[in-house]
Amino acid sequence: MARIAFLTYGILREPWDHPETKGFVDRIEGSFAQAEQSAGFIDRHRGVDGQNWGPPAISRFYDEQMHAGEAATLSLWSDLESVCAFAYRGIHGEAFHNRRNWFLKTEWPT
């Protein structure tokens, strides 16, 4: 059975604890909750201590010397329609539409 791995990746304009990123940070838990309650959601990577999906990999685009921080999520879905419904609606959709407020414009897909 096919699955969809949904990876999001961005580089914050400011550090995680900066007031300019608060709008993004405040939406994280709600976005995770929305995903977990969505049709088609299977699981998400919960960090090194949360499950054994293997060690995290750092994107080839990330340069620790140049950027305040990276934000990345990885989730597993049963179908593309479910991913799209989650990504573009609700709290995640709102954050997606406002991403330019918190993230650097990149030369690669996020």
C-alpha positions as CSV (number, residue, x, y, z in Angstrom):
1,M,0.0,0.0,0.0
2,A,1.4,3.4,-1.0
3,R,2.0,6.1,1.6
4,I,2.8,9.8,1.3
5,A,5.7,11.2,3.3
6,F,5.1,14.9,3.9
7,L,8.2,17.0,4.7
8,T,8.2,20.7,5.4
9,Y,11.3,22.7,5.8
10,G,12.1,26.3,6.4
11,I,14.6,28.7,7.9
12,L,13.2,31.1,10.4
13,R,14.0,34.8,9.9
14,E,14.7,35.1,13.6
15,P,15.6,32.7,16.5
16,W,12.9,30.5,17.9
17,D,12.4,32.7,21.0
18,H,12.3,36.0,19.2
19,P,9.0,38.0,19.3
20,E,8.9,38.0,15.5
21,T,8.5,34.2,15.4
22,K,5.9,34.0,18.2
23,G,3.0,33.7,15.7
24,F,4.6,30.7,14.2
25,V,5.7,29.0,17.4
26,D,2.2,29.6,19.0
27,R,0.7,27.5,16.1
28,I,2.9,24.5,16.4
29,E,1.0,22.4,19.0
30,G,-2.3,23.2,17.4
31,S,-1.0,22.2,14.0
32,F,0.3,18.9,15.3
33,A,-3.1,18.3,17.0
34,Q,-4.9,19.1,13.7
35,A,-2.7,16.7,11.8
36,E,-3.3,13.9,14.3
37,Q,-7.1,14.3,14.1
38,S,-7.1,14.5,10.3
39,A,-8.4,11.8,8.0
40,G,-5.5,9.9,6.4
41,F,-2.9,10.8,9.0
42,I,-0.8,7.8,10.0
43,D,2.1,9.2,12.2
44,R,4.6,12.0,12.5
45,H,8.2,12.1,13.5
46,R,8.4,13.2,17.2
47,G,12.1,13.8,17.5
48,V,15.0,11.7,18.6
49,D,13.5,10.7,21.9
50,G,9.9,10.3,20.7
51,Q,10.3,7.3,18.4
52,N,12.8,5.3,16.4
53,W,12.5,6.7,12.8
54,G,16.3,6.9,12.8
55,P,18.6,9.8,13.3
56,P,17.4,13.2,11.9
57,A,19.1,14.4,8.8
58,I,20.0,18.0,8.3
59,S,19.0,19.5,4.9
60,R,21.8,20.3,2.5
61,F,20.4,23.8,2.4
62,Y,21.0,24.5,6.1
63,D,24.1,26.4,7.1
64,E,24.3,26.8,10.8
65,Q,26.6,29.8,10.5
66,M,24.1,31.7,8.3
67,H,20.7,31.1,9.8
68,A,18.9,31.6,13.1
69,G,17.1,28.3,13.0
70,E,15.5,25.7,10.9
71,A,12.0,24.3,11.3
72,A,11.2,20.9,9.8
73,T,8.4,18.3,10.2
74,L,8.0,14.9,8.7
75,S,4.7,13.1,8.7
76,L,3.2,10.0,7.1
77,W,-0.2,10.0,5.3
78,S,-2.4,7.5,3.5
79,D,-3.1,9.6,0.5
80,L,-2.4,12.9,-1.2
81,E,-5.9,14.3,-0.7
82,S,-5.5,14.0,3.0
83,V,-2.2,15.8,3.0
84,C,-3.6,18.6,0.9
85,A,-6.7,18.9,3.1
86,F,-4.4,19.3,6.2
87,A,-1.8,21.5,4.6
88,Y,-4.0,24.1,3.1
89,R,-6.8,24.4,5.7
90,G,-7.2,25.1,9.4
91,I,-4.4,26.2,11.6
92,H,-1.7,24.7,9.3
93,G,-3.2,26.4,6.3
94,E,-3.3,29.7,8.1
95,A,0.4,29.3,9.1
96,F,1.3,28.3,5.5
97,H,-0.4,31.4,4.1
98,N,1.5,33.6,6.6
99,R,4.9,31.8,6.2
100,R,6.6,34.8,4.7
101,N,6.2,36.6,8.1
102,W,8.4,34.0,9.8
103,F,10.5,32.3,7.2
104,L,13.2,33.4,4.8
105,K,12.4,33.2,1.1
106,T,14.4,30.3,-0.3
107,E,15.7,29.2,-3.6
108,W,14.4,25.6,-3.0
109,P,10.9,24.1,-2.3
110,T,9.9,24.2,1.4
